[in-house]
């Protein structure tokens, strides 16, 4: 028959499941090192030695006890964790003027023997400390007089054991001046230590910074708000301790200045400058204004500029301005390579010195370009490595996995770049919380009027479905009306969208457009690889046309892009994965055959044809299946809104209507 083992930690008694005597004896050997046996109550009582042997005891829990009784091990580990969080690093008794320094991970008696008594007279004291949710526990402290600490000079503190020297330094800093001591814990949270008389306004602001609001979609498709409180405040007799995720670092300078504190950072960021960055660029007024606003906002914030407006140069200028170790996050390998090329082009910084975190490489340098995916995987390697983090195509930040980068990176300087940070799920609020709010934005119409982007003519063309597709469409529509399961209903809606987007009649319209603009280079945006291949096959009968999809190897994709830039290919058919931010060349015509409801997607696509050239007009054709769900999706994308503000400008300058809706017939005029 088995026996239960009992261990008391503070006021909490934890009992194991029934274990064999052999297992009980084996566990008891380890408990003797950190606990006393109470024969009357038949239980172990954790004592102060747990602090001296903490690493060994935690290893014992994780490597042995966890496999014997998982629930027993987890409860013990949870209480130990609470003790470690709440145990004060030091206690200052204002009446006796004695300072008690807690000792964790080292035999306190051995530590005292290593201290030169002439430098710092000290003794050991075992004190009982009240820990929230745990109760009273014994803890070892090294005790000395405050006057002994304040009388030390720099070379004497260096002679102390490291564990004592760090705390002594904190005490000296706190007593000599009001300081905000900031360090990084082993659990990757910043620990902010302040004197006990902290203004309530400062604490309230920190708590607000620690509130992360985000939105999630229920199975019924309803967007709901959720709030996570990440800030923990512990008011103690002699200090106030605040624990927060590392993203909070971007707000501390402003708070310290407002409330009269001096920050003493022990985060461990590299104290170095990047040499060799030249300014081989000239910023347009909107780019310079973005940079200046970012600097004035204490090196944090989001810049919103339409595609083609030069966001990359702003990021490079921020890098040159700070000259601090920098990491740039991008959503794909094309953009990774593009950033390397642009940094070299505009700063002459050697490509060989630029690190890569992505495409199977883990080469971390003072300037590193990383994909968001690799950033998540290697967050431990990069979290304390960089001062400046640039988030390109920053609408990716709120993704459930990618947000971990912005939350856990210790970079105090942050810049987010986007053509439009807004998201369907409203989670742009996470970008503004983790990187900084919008510090500069400009519109397409403003840049057109300044001559920095090409003027756009927008045509929305409605095309009927073939009879057989009409039957298929309404059959799926009927299934949606009858379906009660929300997940199945969504799948049916996606099927309905695919029928509308891949309307065969759209290809006939595309042919007419290609014939009209046969001397121009064009992009066609398709919704699937299959449809992209079909479009390419048909249009290739008129002009050289190729589909750029993920089915091709990276080498083949690069070859296709190179041929398009050289003019050997007239029409490039692209699907969503190949669209985002990548430099695939210039064109003056964009044909959109289908897309999501998000305006961001439309802005990115339209931006492909907006790069300015003397006398250039950008033509955008959005082809929509008439009488289908696509009409609603097109209105949500808001193509009309893009040209509304420049309609009069275009009509006056070019004599052309900026916007028209067309019901398709073969003899219709596209202009």
N, C-alpha and C positions, 0 to 999 in steps of 0.2 A: 504494500500500500504506500502511496506517495505522501510527501510532507510539504506543507506550504512554508515558504520563507517570507519574513516580514522585515521591512526596512522603513525607518522613520526619517523623513527629511523635514526639519522644522516641525510644523504641526501636522504634517501630512503622513499618514501611514499607508504604505504600498505593500500589497500582498501578492505573491506569485501564485501561479496555478500549482497543482500538486507535482512535486519533483521527487526524483529518487534521492536516497541518502547520499549516493556518490556525487550527484550533481550539486546537492546542498553543500557538501563539504568543499567541493571545488570552488563554488562561488564564495564561500566563507573565507577561503584563503585570500581572495582579493579584497573582500570587505574589511578584513582586519587592518588593511593599510589606510582605510579612510573612515572607519566607523568603530564605535564601541558596542560590545554585546551586553544587553540587559537581560540577565537570566530570569528575573522576576516576570518581566513582560514578554520574554522570549522574542525579542526583536533587536535588530541592529539600529543604532542611532548614529547618523552621519555626524562626524566631528570636523574640526578645523583642518585636519590633514588632507581632506578632500581637495583643498586649494593647492597644497604643495604637490599632490599627485594627480592633478586634474587631467592632464593629457593621457596618462596611463589608464585612469579610470574610464574616461570616455572611449578610449580604444577597446577596453575590456567590454563595455556595454555594446559597442558596434560590432566587435569581432567575435564575441562569445555569447554574451547574455541574450542578444537579439535572436540567436538561433535556438536558445533554450526556451524562452518565453517572451514572445514579441511584445505583447501588451505590457508586461512587467518592465521590460527594457525601455519602451517608449515613455512610460510614465516617469521613470527615474530620470531619463534624459531630458524630458520636458522641464522637470523641476530644477535640474542642474542648470539648464539654459536660463531659466528665470533668475536663478541666483547670480549667474555670471553677468546678466544684463543689469541687475540692480545693485550689485555690490559696489560701494563707492571706491574710487581710486584713492581718495584720501578724505580724511575727516579733520576739520579744524575746530578745536574747542576754544571758543573765544574767551572763556573764563580762565582756563589754565594756560592758554596760548600754546597748547601741545598740538602737534600734527601727527595723525595716525595714517600711515601709508599701507594700503592693502597689498598683500603679496599673493600672486597667483602663478602657479606653474613652477615654483622654486621652493626649496626648503628654507623657511625664513631664518632659522638659526644659522644655516650655512651662509645665507646672504649677509647677515649681520657680521659674521666673522670676516667677510671680505671688505667691509667698510673700515676705512681708517678712522679710528675713534677721535683723533685730533681734528680731522676734517669735519666729521658729523657725528657727534655723540648720539647713540641710538640704543634702544632696547626692544625686546619682543613683548607684545601684549596680545592675549587672546581675548577678543571682545565678542559680545553677543549683539548681532545686528538683526533688526526687523526687516524682513524681505516681503513685499506685497505678494499675496496669494500663496506664500510659503510658510511664513512665521519666523520665529527667532532661530538663528543658526550661529554657530561659532565661526569666527574668522580670524586669521592671524594678521597682525599689523606690526610694522616697525614704527616705533614712537620716538619722536624727537621734539625739540622746542622750535617754534616758528622763528625765533631770533637766530637759531643756529642756521636755518635755511637761508634767511635773508642776508646773513653775514657772509655767505659763500661768494666767491668770485668765479669767473668763467672756467679757469683751469682746474679749480677744485671740483666743480660739477662734472667735468669730463673724467675725473678720477673715480667717480662713484660707479657702482654697477649700473648697467644700462637701465634696468627696470626701475631703480631708484632715481637715477638722473633725469629720466623723462618726467616723472611726477614732480620732482623738485623744481624742474624748469617751469612746469605748469603753475606751481604754487607761486614761484617768484614773479612770473608774468602777471598772474591774477592780482597779487597784492600790490604790485608796483603800478599797475595801470589796468583800467577796465578793458579786458580782452575777450574776444570770442575765439576760443581755442577749437580748431576744427581738425579732426583726424578721421581716418578711414578705419572702420572695424573689420575684423576678419570675416564678418557676414556681409561685407560690401555695403555698409550703410555709413553715412557720415555722422559722426558724433560731434555735436556742438556743445561745448561746455562754457557756461557763463556764471558770473557771480550770482548770489541768491536774490539780489535786488533787481531782477530783470523787469523792465517795464511791461505791463500787461499788453500794451499795443504790439510790442515785438513778438511776444508769444502768440498772440492772436494772428499776426501776419504769417508766422511760421506754420501755424496749424492750417491756415488757408492755403498756403503754398503746397502743403502736404496733401490737400484734398484733390484727388484725381477724379475728374468727372469724365465719363465716357458713355457712349450709347451702344446698345446691342439690339439685334433684331430677334424678336420672338418667332417661334415656328409659324405664327399666324401672320408674320410680316409686319408687326407693329414695332416701331422704334421706341425703346424705353431707355431712360437714363439710369445710370448706376454711379455711385460715389464710393471711392475707396479712401479711407483715412490712413495715410502712410506715415504721418508724423506722430512720434511718441514723446511726450514731455514728462520728465520726472523731476519734481520739485523736492529738493533735499534741504537739509538745514544749512549746508555750507555751499551749495551750488545748484544750478539748474542744468540738467542734462537733456538734450534734444537729439533724437535719432530720426534721420530721414534718408530717403534714397539719394544717390549722388546728383541727380538732376537739380536738386535744390541749390547746389553750389553757384548756379548762375544768378541767384537772387541775393546772395549774402553780402556782396560789396555794397549794394544799395542800402540794405537794411543796416549794416554796420555804420555807414556814414550817417544815416538818418537818426540813429539812436545813440551815436557817440561812442561806438566800440572800435577797437582795432582788431583786425583778423590776424590770428597767428595760425597759419596753415601747416598741417603735418600730413597732407594727403600723399605726398611723395611724387608729385609730377616732376619730370626731368627739368632741371634748371639749365636750359640751353637755348641758344638762338640758332636759326637756320641761316647759314651763309650761302651766297651764290644766287640769290633770287634777284633778277633784274626786272625793271619795269619796261618791257618791250610792248607797251600798249598805251592807248590813249582812251580814257573813259569818256563816253558821251555824258551829257548833263544828268540824264536819269540814272546812269550807272554810278556816277560820282555822288549823287544825292543818296542813293541806296547805301553806299559805303559809309558816307558821313553819318547818316542816321543810325547805322549799325554801331559805329564807334561811340556815338553819343548815347546810345542805349546800352552802354557797358558791354559791347561785344556779344550781343545776343539779339535774335529776332528773325522774322520771316520776310523775305523779299518776294513780291508777286509781280512778275513781268511776263507778258505774252511770249509764246514760243517765237524764237528768232530775235528777241529783244536783248540778248547778250547776258544771260544770267551767269554763265560759266565764267566770264571775265570778272564779274563782281566777286565770285568766290575766289578766284586767283588773286584779285587785288586785296581781298581780306587776308589771304595767306601771306602775301608780300608785306602788308602793313604790320601784321603781328610778328612775323618771322619766328613763330613758335611751331613746335612739332604739330603737324596737321594730319587729320584723316578725313577722307572724302568718301561718303557712302553713296553708291549708285545701285539701280535695280537690275542691271544686266551687264554682261561682259563687253558689249559694244561700247557702252558709256564708260566703262572702266578704261578701255584702251583710248577712247576719245579724250578723257581727262588727262591721261599721260601725255598725249600728243599736244594738247592745248597748253599744259603747264610748260612743256619744253618750248613750244612756239612763243609763248608770251613772257617767259622768265629766263630762258636759256638754262634752266636747271636740268642737269643731265638725266636722261631717261633711266640710265643704269642705277641712279641713286634713288629712284622712286620705287617704293615698296608696293607689293601686290598682295591682296588678301582676297583670293577668288581664283576661279578656273584651276583649282587643284594646288595653287601656290599659297604658302604661308611665309611671306617675306616682308617682315614689318620694319619699316624705315622711318626716318624723321618726317618724310612725306609719304603717305600710304593711301592708295586707292583701294577701296573694299566694296564688295557687293554686300547688300543688306543680309543676304543669307549667310555669308561667311562671317560677317560681323557678329551675328547671333552665336554661331558655333564657337567663335574664338574670343568671346567677350572677356574672358579671364586674362588673355594675353594683351588686350588693348585697353582695358578700363583705366589704367593709370599711366598710359604711355603718351597721351596727346593733350595739348592745351586747346586746340581748335578742332571742332567737328563740323564739317559741312555736309548737309543732308540734301543731295540733289534729288529732284522729283520727290519732294518731301511728303507728298500725300501717302507714301508708303509707310511712314512712321507709325501711324495708328494700327497697322496690322498686328494681330494678336502676338505674333512672335517678334516682329521687328521693333515693337515699342520697347522691348527689353534693352535694346541698344541705347536708346535715348535716356531711359530711366537709370541705367547702371553705369554709364560712361562718366568718368570724373572730369571730362573736359569742361572748364569754366567758360570757354568762348564757344558760341554755337551760332551757326547760320543755316537757315532753311531756304531753299530755292524752289520756286514752283511757278508754272503758268497760271494755275488756279489750285489752291490748297483745299478747296471745298470738296466734301465727300457726300455721297448719297446717305451714309449713315450718321452724318453730322460730326464725325470724330476728328474733324480738323481742330476741335478744342484741345485734343491731345498734343498736336503739333505746337500750338501756342503755349501750352503749359510746359512742355518738355524742352522746347527750343527758344521760345519767345514769340510774342505777338507780332502782327504785321507792322513793320517799321517803314515800309515803302511799297506802294503799288501804283501801277499805271495801267492804262487800258490800250487796247489795240487802236482805237480811234485817235488817241492822243499821239501815239508813235507814228501813225500814218500821216497825220497833219504836220509832224516834224520831219517827215521824209525818212524815217528810220525803219519803216515797214512798208511793203507794197500795198496799195489799195486793193480791196477785194470786191468782186462781183459775185453775188450769191444767188443761185437758182435752185429752187426746190421743185423737183419733177415728180409728179404722181403717175404711177404706171399700174395698169390693171393686172391682176393675176390671170393666168390661163384658166380656162374652164375646169380642167382636171385638178388644178391647184386650189381653185375656189371650193370645190367639193371637199378636198382634203382639209382645207382650212376650217370650214364650218363643222366638219365632223369632229375635229379636235376641240373646237369651241364648245360643242355640245358636251363632250367628255368633261371639260373644265367645269361647266355649269352643274354637272351631276356629281362631281367628285367632292367628297367631304374631307379627305385626308389632305392637310395643307402641303405636305412634302410632295405627294403625288401631283397635287394641283400645280405646284411650282414647276415640276418637270414637264407637265403638259403645256404650261405657258411658254416655257423655253422652246418646246417643239413648235408652238404656234409662231413664235418670233422667227425661228429658223425657216419656216415655210415662207413667211413674208420677206425675209432678208434675202433668200436665195431664189427669188422670183426669176425664172428664165427670161421673161420679157425685159428685165433690166439690161440684159446683155445687148439687146438690140438698141437700146438708148445709148449705152456706152459706145457702141460702134459709131453712132451718129456724132457723138462728142469727139471721138478720136479722129474721125474723118475731118471734122471742122478744125481741129487743132493739130493736124498731123505734123506740123513743123515744130511743135512745142514738146517739151518733156512733161510727162504726166505721172501722177500717182493715182492708183485705184485702191481704195480701202475695202477689203472684204471681211466677212465674218467667220469664215472657216477655210481650212486648207483645201478641202475638196472644191469649194466654190471658187477660191482663188485660182486653182489650177484650171478650172473650166473657163473662167474669164480670160486667163492668159492664153489658152489654146485658141479661143475665138478671136481675140484682139490681135494676136500674132499674125493672123491672115491679112491684117491691114498695115501694121507697123511692128517693128521688133518689140516684143513684149515678153517679160519673164515674171514669174511669181517668186517672191522672196518669202520663204516659209522656214519653219524650224525643222522641216524634213531634210533640208540640205545641210551638209557639213559646214562647220565654221569657215573652212577654207573656201568652199563653194559660195557661201553667202558673201564673203569679202570680195570674191571675184565678180559676183553679180553687181555689187555696189560700185566697184571700180569701173566696170563696163558702162553702168548707167551714168556715172559722173563724166566719163569720156564721151558720152553721146552715142555709144554703140547700141544702147537699149533706149527706146523711146518711152515705153510705159513700164512702170514697176508696180506689180500688184502685191499689196502688203496685207498681212493679217495682224491682229492686235499685238502680238509679242514683238513684232519688229518695228512697232511704231514709236515707242516711248523714248523721246529725247535723243535718239541716235542720229548721227550725221550720215544720212544715206544719199546726200546730194541735193541739188536744187531742181525745182520744177515750177511751172506757172499754172498748172491745172491740177485740181484735186477732184476725184470722183468718189463719193462716199456711197457705198451700196448697202450699208447697214451698220448699226452700232447700238450701244447701250443708251440709257436715258441721261448719262452724266455729261454735263457741259464740258468737264475737263477733257474727256476723250475727244470731243469735237474741236476744242481749242488746240489740242496737240496736233490733230490731223491738219487743221487749217493752217497751223503755224508752219507746216512743211513747205507751203508755197508763198509765204509772206516775206521771204528775204528780199530786200530791196535791190533793184537794178534800174538804171535810167530808163524811163518810159515803160516800165513793167506794170502790168495789171494782172492780179491773181484771180483766176476763175475757180469757183467752188460749186460743184454740182452735187446735190444730195438727192439720190434717187430712192423713192419711197413707194411701197406697194399700196395702192389706193384702197381705201375702205378697210384697212387692217390696223392691228395694234401698232404698227410702225408710225402711223400718223401721230398718235399720242406721244410716242417716244421721241419723235423729231421735234415736237413742240417743247418737250422737256429739255432737249439739248440746247435749244435757244439759238439756232443759227441766225435768226432774224435780229436778235439783240446785238449780235456782233457787228452788224453793218448799219444799224439804225442811226447811230450817232454820226456816221460819215456819209449818209445817203445824200444830203444836200451838197456836200463837198464833192462827191464823185459825179453827181449829175451836172454840177456847174463846171467841173474841170474836164470831164470826159464825155458828157452828153449821154450817159448810160444810166439806166435805173440800177441802183445798187442791189435791189432785191425784187425778185418776181417769183410767183408760183405758176407752174405750168402743168396742165392736164395733157398727158402725152398723146400725140398723134404723130404719124410718120412725117407729116409735112409741117410739123410745128417749128417755129423759129426758136432757137435756143438763146438768142441774144436778148 
